[in-house]
């Protein structure tokens, strides 16, 4: 099953936000955790959904950032202002990245851009973007085990999409919160987004899919359960292999990062969903992957 609208994924996991920007609430019985940080523009949606699903905010004890890209931590300062008792958790690398003024400015400007594209003019959210900052209170390392009431959360370092990416596995649910580290559902296919390091991305896929997974939860375009989960796993690996071949072939032919990036971006946008990221965002992803390919091939 594909669940890409707000609501229950399992009895203990609720999708919040919007189809293109998902965060998840894990129900541990006597407490909750939120995994993912979304675009800034989903802030009011999330608050309305928590009320609709009768979630007591006082039980939300943890905000888990799975990586520090602008579309995965946009509402965290907003939520922290609402729930000061909820501790913010991320990897050490994410803590370092989110302490850099240039990174913060990038997060702010890109979230403003997305709000403008979607004609979101929430003055309160814009105000939070003006003063955006995130202080990581708990740093997790590989295989760290945290608890959310009667549920366990195993942190897994999975670099490749970003240098700071982590996934979280909840064994009681056989659920993997993969963020973007295992690919992004994208139209009828899966977008490989190995922005940081393609070789590490491939190793991280192997690491993620080594777990017993019945539910996989991406932060764009929803969660997959049962047969659709297994289909996603197979598709993610195939997409990573095919995309690498596409990048390599284009670079070998053009020897021009910009030209190859434009060429491949056009191909990817041809099968993008209607509510996809802008071409500028996809171009940024492809450009970073092409730069990686050009570096390793130039050094051979």
KAQUI-V926816 format. One record per pair of residues at least 24 apart in sequence whose C-alpha atoms are under 6 Angstrom apart, sorted by the first residue. I is the first residue (numbers start at 0). J is the second residue. Records with the same first field share a line. If there is no record, write none. Layout:
# KAQUI-V926816
I->J / J
This chain:
# KAQUI-V926816
0->223 / 224 / 227
1->222 / 223
2->221 / 222
3->220 / 221
15->45
16->41 / 44 / 45
18->220
19->219 / 220
20->218 / 219
21->218 / 219
27->147 / 148 / 149 / 150
28->148
29->148
30->58 / 59 / 148
31->58 / 59 / 60
32->59 / 60 / 61
33->62
34->63
35->63 / 64 / 65 / 71
36->71 / 72 / 73 / 74 / 75
37->70 / 71 / 72 / 73
38->70 / 73
39->73 / 74
40->114
42->74
60->85
61->85 / 86 / 87
62->87
63->87 / 88
64->89
65->164 / 165
66->163 / 164
67->93
69->106
87->135 / 136
88->135 / 137 / 138
89->138
90->138 / 139
91->138
92->163
93->163
94->135
157->203
158->199
159->193 / 195 / 196 / 197 / 199 / 200
160->192 / 193 / 194 / 195
161->195
173->212 / 213
174->212 / 214 / 215
175->215
176->216
177->216 / 217
178->217 / 218
182->235
184->220
185->271
186->271 / 272
191->239
194->284 / 287 / 288
256->289
260->285 / 286
